[in-house]
Amino acid sequence: MVSFTGHVLPVLATIAVWFFATGLIAWAANAPRASYGRSLIWAGLVGAGGMLCVIVSARMTGTGGAYLGFAGAMAIWGWHEFAFLTGGVTGPRREPCPDGAQGIVRFAKASAAVLHHEIALVATAAILIALCWGQPNPIGAQVFVLLFGLRLVAKLNLFAGVPNASTDILPRHLAYLTSYFGPNRFTVLLALSIAGTLVLAGWLGALAAGMAAPGASVAASLLFAMAALGALEHLFFALPLRDGALWGWAIAAREKRAHTNAMRGL
């Protein structure tokens, strides 16, 4: 039976964390680059705190443990995302894709553009899995692995090409990454990705609805909400909607700063 505290509230909490955390990261990543050093230190502290939350929550079986593990995984993920958007952890290649690059050559160069970030994510996922292995509450590792899987599929779709590759949140110093995006088209990969994420979200939702234990229902509902948001992200790829509009305040700050700098140059 679906309940507010066991099912609805975790979904609302996930949406709120997703919205405000993404906006905060986008705002910080679009701040003046001179602020990145200080911001990365703060992000690192948040990530370390998130790791501690995952470790502590792994031994907790109630609703508090589910929320704590989820919050910890999101903090660690946010740390990685901010490190990527600032350009601190991307890849050995930091220039546009050469004209005429095709096939395996283009894939290799695209991979090199984000290689260090992917290695960091895989290493973190392995650490979290090891920490949560055999524990009664592995939600921290589950959330992080789910996010990593969804993001990897999204990157592959961008490489193959999607009808609507929104780049509103991407800072200007990472604009070269768009040269590795495929043409504007609807591919079989995108169709399978949308179908797959919807099926995953539906399965997790059914699993959550069938759980009576408070901690288990909250954990499953949190995973369902993350999978549903992942499906929404892939739908954004196919529809003429700009997900960056949700965080216009962060983008507006960048545009205002660019306009101010232009005026000073006059």
N, C-alpha and C positions, 0 to 999 in steps of 0.2 A: 504494500500500500504506500502510495506517495504521500510524504509529509512535508510540511514547510521547513522544519529544522533539519530534517535528514536529507532532503532532496532539493527543494526550491532555494533555500538560503545558500547552500554551497554554490549553486549555479550563479546566483546574483553576486556572491562574493568573487567568484572567478571573473565575471564580466567587469566588475568594478576594478579589480586588481589589474586585469589586462588593459583596460582603458587608461587608467591613471599612470600605471607603470610605463606603458608605451609612450604616453605623452611626456612624462618626466624625462625618459631617456632621450626622446627626440629633441626636447627643449635643451637638455644639457649638451647633446652632440652638435646642436646648431648654435651653441654659444661661441664666443670668440675662442680661437684655438689656444690662446694664452692661458685659458682657464682649464685646459684639459688635464694638466698635471695634477692640480689639486682635486679635480673631479674624479680622476682615476684612482686617487688614494682613497677618497670616500667610497667609491664604488667597490674597491677592493675590500674595504672594511665591511661593507654590506654583504659582499659575497662570502667573506670569512664567517660572518654571523649566520648567513644562510647555511653554510656547511655545518656549523654547530647545531643549528635547529634540526637539520636532517638527522644528525647523529643522535640527538636527544629523543626526537620523535619516533625513531625506529623501534624504540622499546615501549612506546605508548600505544594503547589499543582503543582509547576513547575518541570522541570527536575532537578534543583538544589536540591530540596527537596527529589526527588527519590534517587539521588546519595548520599546525606548526610545521609539519613536513612539507605541505604544499607551499607555505610561505617561504620556507628555506630554499626549496627548489627554484621558486620564482626569483628569489634574491640572487642565487647563483647564476641563473639564466640572464637576469638583467645585467649582471657584472660582465658576462661574456658579450652581450649585445652592445653595451656601451664601449667596451674595449674595441669591438669591431667598427662601430660607427665613428669613433674618434680616429681610426686608422692605426691604433696601437697594436692590434693583432688582426692582420688580414692575411697576407701571403707574400712570398718573395717577389712576385710580379706586381708592380704598381704603375702600370701604364696601359693605355688602351690596347685592344686586340688589333693585331696587324691587319691591314686590308688584304682581303683574299684568303685569310686563314679558314680552312674548312675541315670537317671531320675530326679525326683524332688529334690533329694539330691544334685546332680551335679548342677542343675539350681540354687538352693538356694545358694550354695557356690560361683558360678560364679556371681550371683547378688550381693552378699556381697563384692566381689572384686571391684565392681565399683559403689556401692550403693550411696556413698556420692556425687560422680560426677553426677549421674543421678538426685538426689534430687536437687542439685544446678542448673542443667539445667532446670528442671521442674519449680522451683521457679522463675528463671530468665524469662522463657517464660511467666509465669503468670503475672509477673510484667510488661513486655513489652506489653502484650495483654491489660492489664488494662490501661497502659499509652496511647496506640494508639486507644482504643475503642471509636468509634464514631468520630474519627478525619478524616480529608480529605485525609491524607497520612499515612496509616498504614504499609508502606513497611518495616520499621524496625522490627516490630513484625512478619510480614509475612516471612521475610528472616530467622529470628532466628528459628521460628517454623518449617520451611521447613528443615533447617539444622538439627534440632533436630530429626525430623521424619526420615530423610535419615540416620542419624547416628545410630538411634535405630534399624532400619531395618538391617543395616550393622552388628551391634553387634549380633543380633539374628542369622544372617547367619553364622557368625564366630562360634557361639556357636553350631549351628547345623552341621557345617562342610562345607567347600568349597574346590574346587580343588586347588585353588591358594591363600593361606592365607599369603600374603606378610607382613613381620614384619620388614622390613629394617629400618623404621624410629623409631621403638619402642626402647627407651633407654634400656640399659642393666639392670638397676635396676627394670624395669617392665617386665623382661623376664618371670616371673612367670605367667603372664596373659595368655601366649600362652598355658599353661597346661589346660586352660578352653576351648580351641578351639576344635571343633569337628574333626572327621577324614576327610581326603582329599577325598571329594566326591561331586557329583553334586546332589543337593536335589530339591525336589518340591518347597521348600521355595525359593531357589535361582532363579529358573525359574520364579516363580510368582513375585519375587522382581524385576528381570530384566524387565519383561513385564510391571509391574506396574509403574516403574520409567520411562520407555520409553513412556508409555501412558500419564503419568503426564507431561513429558517434551513436548510431542506433543500437548497436550491440552493447556499448557501455551504458547507454541509457536504460535499456531493458535489464541489464545486470544490476544497476543501481536501484531500479524500481522493485526488484525482487529481493532486496536485502533488508532484513529487519533490524540487525544490530546497528546502533547509532554510528559507531566509528566506521564500520564497513560501508554503510550507505552514504555517509558524507564523503569518504575517500572515492568511492565509485562515481558519485555525482560530480566531484571535482574533475575527475578524469573525463567524464562525459562532456562537461562544459568546455574543457580544453580541446577535445576532439571536435566538438561542434564549432568552436571558433576557428579551428584549423580548416574545417570544411568551408566556413564562410570566407576565409582568406582565399581559398582556391576558386570559390564562386566569384569573388572580386576580380580574379584574373580573366574570367569569361564575360563579365557584364560591364557595361559602360558606367561603372561607378568608381569613384576615387576614394580609396580607404584613407588616404592622407587627409581628406577633408575632416575626418574625425578629430584630428590633432592639428587643426589650423592655427591654434594659438602658438604652437611651437614653430611652425613654418612662418607665421607672421613675424615672429621675433627675428628670424633670419633675414626676411625680406626688408624689415625696417632697418636692420643694421647695414645691409647692402646699400640701401637708399642713402643712409647717412654717410657712409664712406664715399659714395659717388658724389654727394653734394660737397663733401670736404675736398674732393679732388678737382672741383670746378675752379 
